[in-house]
Amino acid sequence: MKTKYFLNLLVLTMVLFVSMLACSRSQKQNVTLAGSTAFQPFAEKLAEIYMASHPEISINVQGGGSAVGIQSAVAGNADIGMADLLTLPDEAKLLTSTIVARDGIALIVNPKNTLVALTAQQARDIFSGQITNWKDVGGSDAAIRVFSREDGSGTRRSFDKLVLGTLKVSSSALFQNSNGTIREAVANDPGAIGYLSIGLVNSHVKALTYNGVAPTNSNVKKGIYPLARPIFFLTKENLKPDAKIFVDYVLSAESQKTLEEEGLISAK
């Protein structure tokens, strides 16, 4: 009889524990970010650190590109929109914009490519399709395959404005939906060229100097490397408290230091 009593007590205790755990989870406050795929991995890193010391908060970071970030923030589908653009479009005027970091853009090729540098004119001619063979810019006799970001990408808009100007990207360009897929495509194709955030360059691709200047964060800070843009958080005026606290956290000295260590440039 005693054994049955204690078994029932144990089962009841377990049921109460599971119930309390489920209740605790349901009471978590959710903060959603969406937009820039260039900033997405950095936002995920900061969210991970933040949630470790704030278990009552759930930070959900989604990509989709800068256009999605702006639209999501305007529609209220995301608390914070992320956008990496030289200038914000008109629809973003409905939102409060805060620069949380800065980011350079590197031209990348496959490590097997012998080329190490491009001038601004050569880059413009390659990405607009006027130069289609590497031999025309000092490389080997091989076709150039241009990889670019899709429409809606902040990196694409910034790159087009800074490099192509009024020209259109090559009609034969192959489009990718993130910095990561651009890097993977170039890493697997000896004839490829693409572009991505300086902070995401790794040993699988080779970054080219642009107009004689190496694509480094140091050179962006000095103002001598021209391919760079700010990264914005976009929010509505009536931002909920937990989201406001997270924005403040990203702007804190601790988080800005983390962004620098991860490969971005601090906002200040």
Secondary structure as GFF3:
##gff-version 3
##sequence-region A 1 268
A	DSSP	alpha_helix	2	26	.	.	.	ID=ss1
A	DSSP	beta_strand	29	35	.	.	.	ID=ss2
A	DSSP	alpha_helix	40	53	.	.	.	ID=ss3
A	DSSP	beta_strand	57	64	.	.	.	ID=ss4
A	DSSP	alpha_helix	66	75	.	.	.	ID=ss5
A	DSSP	beta_strand	80	83	.	.	.	ID=ss6
A	DSSP	three_ten_helix	90	94	.	.	.	ID=ss7
A	DSSP	beta_strand	96	109	.	.	.	ID=ss8
A	DSSP	beta_strand	117	118	.	.	.	ID=ss9
A	DSSP	alpha_helix	120	127	.	.	.	ID=ss10
A	DSSP	three_ten_helix	134	137	.	.	.	ID=ss11
A	DSSP	beta_strand	145	149	.	.	.	ID=ss12
A	DSSP	alpha_helix	154	159	.	.	.	ID=ss13
A	DSSP	pi_helix	160	164	.	.	.	ID=ss14
A	DSSP	beta_strand	174	176	.	.	.	ID=ss15
A	DSSP	alpha_helix	179	187	.	.	.	ID=ss16
A	DSSP	beta_strand	192	197	.	.	.	ID=ss17
A	DSSP	three_ten_helix	198	200	.	.	.	ID=ss18
A	DSSP	beta_strand	206	207	.	.	.	ID=ss19
A	DSSP	beta_strand	209	210	.	.	.	ID=ss20
A	DSSP	alpha_helix	217	222	.	.	.	ID=ss21
A	DSSP	beta_strand	228	235	.	.	.	ID=ss22
A	DSSP	alpha_helix	241	251	.	.	.	ID=ss23
A	DSSP	alpha_helix	253	262	.	.	.	ID=ss24
A	DSSP	beta_strand	265	266	.	.	.	ID=ss25
###
